[in-house]
């Protein structure tokens, strides 16, 4: 297939691109390049050609000739979304629905949208399914719902959107992120030998390795159209629903000598457990291969391989909001997250 991969130079995209090529697809990537200063390790894999362009500037002509779009390129987490909700709405909601509209006009047959289980928000202890009431707690999560609604309205006999509600991602990527719960805890465990939780860690959070996210999207590309068109799928495994403190305990056990302390109840209202039965039913070839314990072991091995230091762990490009703040503070991007040309002398 001819594939257009947005966010190809991001945390998931840096793993997704090689996997698509290795599966025999021809791939062109798109990325704004905000996080290119951060490259944690080399994996020696082939990567697609990447068009450096904002998704808001994509045209119909850019998308002609592609069979499918895999859309990863949005402002990527809750803290960024809350930092500027209006801008998040413009990029994540309006930009993504606009991209879908142009893809349909260009003749793209399938549009794989990276959605999120964060749409369930304050879900409590009950298992959430794709038909459960949504309770988004952040601008990021609200946008995910609006994008699903907007793209579903575009569906017709030739254009099939598919919504992948990913659990919270973790795992090693050359374009690493340390602002995700398991990755963050592993970073502290390795660099300072201590995990200090300010909350009691009671909220539930389903987590999923980025390899498993990529595998789900590969399955969505080739699944029977009637099984996936216009459908939302939780991506993960029932066994990978954890309380935050349980994730911390797994990490502490994985890194020798790591000390763990737990605080009192915190103010984070996001807590949700998620059922992943639907994706197994509609895409029976999809299976997860990772657990939190195996993921922590993978990260420990990568950290030892690269000699991860506190300075590396805190390096701005590995934390999305920190790097965007750096680019703004240095005048490289404007308030609307558009690149500025450097001054010439």
N, C-alpha and C positions, 0 to 999 in steps of 0.2 A: 504493500500500500504506500501511497504518497501521503506523508504525514506532516502536519504543521504543529510544532510543539512550542507553546509559549512558556516563558519562565525557564527556558532551557539551560540557563546558566545559574540557576538557583539551587537550593538545598536538595529538593527532590529532582529537579530537572537535570542536575549533573549526574544523577544515577539513571533517570528515565531515558535520556538521550542514548547512552550506550546500549541499554537494554533493547530499545526499539531497533537500533541498527543490528544488534546481534540476532534479533528475531527475523531479520531479512527485510525490514522496511526501509524505504528511502525517506530521510528526515531532514527538514529545515527547521531550525530553531529561531526563536525570537526572545530577546531579553533587553531590558533597559541598561543592564550592566552596573547597577548600583553596588553590588557586593563583590565585584571582581578582585578587589584587593585581598580578599580572604580565600586562600587555597591551602587546606590543611595537609594534604598528602597527594601524591600521584598514584593513580591506579592503573595506568598504562592502557586504558580502554579508548577505543575510537569514539569520537564525538562528532555531532552534526555541525555543519556550517550554521553560524548563528548571525541573524540579522539584528544589529543593535538599533532598537527602535522601541518607543513607547507604544503599548497596546492601543492607546488613545489615538495614535497617528496611523494605525493600520488602515489600508484601503481594500476595497474589493479586489483590485488587481493583485495585491499581495497574496491573496488567498486562492486565486484561480488555479485549477489543476490539482488541488489536494483532495484526497478522499475523505480525510478526517482531520479534525483539530483536537488536540489535547491541551486544555487550557489550565495552566498552573499559575499564570502571571497576574497576581493581585497583591495588594498590601497584605502581608502574610500572617498577622496575628492580632490578638485582642488589644495589647498595649498600643500598637501602631494605630489601630482603628479608633481607639478612644482619644488618642493624641489630637486628631483632627477628624471628627466624624463626618463633616461635610466633604472633605477631600476623599475620605474613604468611600463615601457614597458615589462620588463622581467617578472614581477609578474602578472600584470593585463592583458596583452595581451598574451604573450607566455604561462604563467602559466594557464590561463583560457582555451585557445584553447587546450593546452595539456591535461588538465583535461577532456575536452569534448571528445577528441580522445580516452582516456583511458576508459571513461564511455561507449562509443559506443562499444569498444572492449570487455568490461565486460558484455555487454548485457543490459545495461540501455536503457529504451525505450524513456524516456522524460527528457530533460535537460532544466530547467527553469533558465535563466540567468538574473541577476539583471543588467539591463542597465540603462540609464539615459537620461532625457530630456536635460541635459547639452550639448548633441550632437548638439542641434540646435544653441547654441552659440549666435552669434549676429543676432538674428532673427527679431528684431524690433517689430513693433506693429501688424504685420500680424499674424494670427493664423497659427501655424505650425501643420502639420499632419505628419503621418508616411511616406508619400511620398515626403515631402518637402526637399529641398536641406539642407544638413547638413553643419554647420559652426562652428566646434569645436574651442574653444579658448584656451584650455589647454591640457596637456599631458593626464590627466585623461579622458577627453572627447574623445580625439583621440583614446585612447585605447578601449573605449567602442565601437566605430565604427568598429575597427579592429577585436574585439572579435565577434561581430555580423557577420562580413564577414567570419571569420575563421570557426565559428561554423556552419554557413549556408552551407559551403562547405562540412561539414561532414554529412549533412542530407541525409538519405536514407529511404527505406521502413520500417526500424526497429527503426531508431533513429530520434527523433523529437526535435530539439532545439526551444525554445520559448524565445523571448526577451522582457523583461518588462522594458520599458523606464520610470522609476519612476520620478515623479516631485520631487522637493526638499523636503526631509522628515522632519517631525516635530513630536512632541508628547513625552509622558513620557515612559521611559523604565528603568528597574532596572539598565541596563548598559548604563546610560544616555550619551548623547552627547550635548555639549554646543557650538559646532562649526558649527551649522546649524542656519539659519537666525531667525526663529521664536523662537526656544529654546534659542538662544543667547540673543535676545532682552528681552525675559521674565526673563532671569537670571539677567540682568542689572536692569530691572524694579523692581524686588523683592529685590535685595541686596543693591542698592544705590538709588532707587527711581528716576532714571533718565535715559533717552535714549538720548545719544548725537550722532547724525548721522553726519559723516564727509562729506558725499555726499548729493546730493539732493534727493536721493531715487527714482529716476525716472525709473531705469531699471525694466522691467517686470520679474516676477518669478512665475511660477506655484508651488504650494506647496501641499503636501499630507500627511495625518497622517499615521504613521507606521501601525496602525491597518488596514487601507484601503490597504496599500501595501501588507500586509499579506493576506488579503482577496482576492486580485487579483491573488496572486500566488496560493492560494488554488483552485481558479477557473481554473487557467491554468493547474493544475495537472489533472483535471478530464474533461476538455472541449473536445469536439469532435476533434480528431486528425487533420482532414482536415481543421478545423477552425483556428488552431493555429500553425501547424508545419511550421517552418521557418519564422514565422511572428513576426513583432515588434509591440508592443502595448504601447502607452502612458498611464501611470497609474495616474489617478487623476480625477478631475471634472472641466468642463469648468468654473464654478462659482468660482473656487479657483485659478484663475490667478489674481495676485495682483502686483501693483507696490510696491517696497520695502517700500516706505514711508507709504503706506496704511497698510502694515503689522505692522509697527511701531505704527501707530495710533490705530489700534485694540488692541495691547498690552498695550499701554499707558492707554486706557480706561478701560482695565481689571484690572489693578493694581492701587488701589486707591492712589492718590497723586503723581503718576508718572509724571514727567515733560519730554517733548519731544522737542528737538531742531534739526533742519535740516540744513545741510551745503550746500555748493555749489556743482556743478556738479563734480563727481568723475571720476576715470580712468577705472572703471570696464566696459569692453565692452560686458559682458554677459547680454543679455536682450532678452527674448523670451516669447511669449504667445503660448499656446498649446491647440489643440483640442483633446478631449478624446472621440470622437464619435465612433472610430473603436472598442475599447474594449467593449463598450456597445453593438455593433452590433454582434461581434464574441463571446462574453461571456455575454449573456443577464442576467445571474444570478448575475453578478457583479454590485454592487452599493456602492458608497462611503457614509459613515455615518458621516463624520467629516467636520467641517469648521474651518477656522483660529480662529474665536472667541471662539468656543467650545474648541479648542486645547489650547488656552491661558488660559482659565478657568481651564482646567485639570491641566496644569502645575502650576498655582497658588495654587491649592488645594494640589498638591504633595509637592511643596516648603514649604507650611505651615505645612504639616504633618511631614516633615523631619527636619524642622527648618533650611532651607538652608541659609548658611552664605556666605559672600564673599570668605572666605577661601575654602569652599566646591565648590562654583561656579568656582573658579580658579584652582581647583585640577587637576593636569596634566592628569590623565586617562580619564577625561571627554572632553578633547580636543585632537584629534588624533595626530596632528603634535607635540604638546607639550610632549605627553607621549613617542612617538618614540624618540624624542630628549633626554628625560630623560634616556631611556633604552640604547641609544647609549653612552651618556655622562658617564654613570656609568659602561659601559663595559659589560652590560648584553646581548646586541646584537651587531653583527658586522656591517660593512658597507653595507652588503648585506641583512640585517635584518634576520640573522640566530641567534638563541639562542646560547650563550656561557655558558659552564659549569662553575660554581663558582670555584674560587681557593680554594684548600684544604691545611690545615696546619697540 
